Amino acid sequence: MDWHTTIFELIDMRSFSNLWFWIALAVVWSTASHWILGVPFDLVSRARRNGGQAAEDLEALVRINTNRLLYISTVSGLWLLGFVCFILTGLALLGFVYRVEFAQALFLLGFPMTLVGALNLSTARLIQEREAQGEELWRYLSRHRTIVQAIGMVSIFVTALWGMYQNMAVGPFGG
């Protein structure tokens, strides 16, 4: 037996049994919960703790990013929504109807991120309408981060359950 065969028997290259998929899942959710509306959350903590220049920087960054996000949604929001729905529907059909494991993995990564995208739009619109600054802005950003983390926890849990099911059904224990 050659070493290539041994390695590929030792490391299963399917999506849910591949270590790289789980690393990518962790990186996606870690990044999503750290960058709130394009602003690193440590800047929110620093602005809350120190005020002054840090608070001004935070408010400027949030204003820039919310204006940008809302402009993009106004100009091409319907096209982006249609494209995302097309891709997610295709992945769902390929993954759960035709049993393509890679499509299942991409769907379980992508669908919750669309929820985060919708939450980003909602929070950006709320911040812009209320012209939030200071404590009110920090509260909105903190609440946004908490909701993103909750979506991430549910997503990781569901993905882990589905991945375990797939590994048992397709792996050495399944049919």
Residue pairs with C-beta under 8 A, 6 or more apart in sequence:
11 18
11 19
12 18
12 171
14 101
14 166
14 167
14 170
15 21
15 101
15 102
15 104
15 105
15 163
16 101
16 104
16 105
16 162
16 163
16 164
16 166
16 167
17 163
17 167
17 171
21 105
24 109
25 109
25 156
25 159
28 109
28 113
29 152
29 155
29 156
32 113
32 116
32 148
32 152
33 41
33 145
33 148
33 149
33 152
34 40
34 41
34 42
35 41
36 44
36 141
36 144
36 145
36 148
37 62
37 65
37 66
37 69
37 120
37 123
37 124
37 127
37 141
37 144
38 61
38 65
38 68
38 69
39 58
39 61
39 62
39 65
39 141
41 141
41 145
43 54
43 57
43 58
43 61
44 58
44 138
44 141
44 142
44 145
46 54
46 58
47 54
47 55
47 57
47 58
47 59
47 138
48 138
55 134
58 137
58 138
59 133
59 134
59 137
62 127
62 137
62 141
65 124
66 124
66 127
66 128
67 128
69 120
69 121
69 124
70 121
70 124
70 125
70 128
72 80
73 80
73 121
84 114
84 117
87 110
88 107
88 110
88 111
88 114
90 103
91 103
91 104
91 106
91 107
91 110
92 103
92 107
92 111
94 100
94 103
95 101
95 102
95 103
95 104
95 105
95 106
95 107
96 104
96 107
101 166
101 170
104 162
104 166
108 155
108 158
108 159
108 162
109 159
112 151
112 152
112 154
112 155
115 151
116 148
116 151
119 144
119 147
119 148
119 151
120 144
123 140
123 141
123 144
126 132
126 140
127 137
127 140
130 136
132 140
168 174
169 175
